[in-house]
């Protein structure tokens, strides 16, 4: 599919709309509602910190998934998070990208 966009100056620009490829099928397996439990080790002399929570994962145009979740902080305060996960099949080997919005942090894998 090709879309034509008109700028404010009356010129037309054509851009191709990306389509999901077979590599995106892996992302679609994540779609749904999930419960999770995890542990984080801060040091050998400290007990593990445990966390539980829930995520709802939905597709963004078949190219990305959006994971909206809530988990518990150490003091029991609910901590919301949003994670987007996608891939670029044009780069080999595949590079999966994870961007996590939680306390203004991000991580690219």
Secondary structure, 3 states (H helix, E strand, C coil): CEEEEECCCCCEEEEECCCCCHHHHHHHCCCEEEEEEEEECCCCCCCCEEEEEEEEEEEECCCEEEEEEEEECCCCCEEEEEEEEEEECCCCCCEEEEEEECCCCCCCC
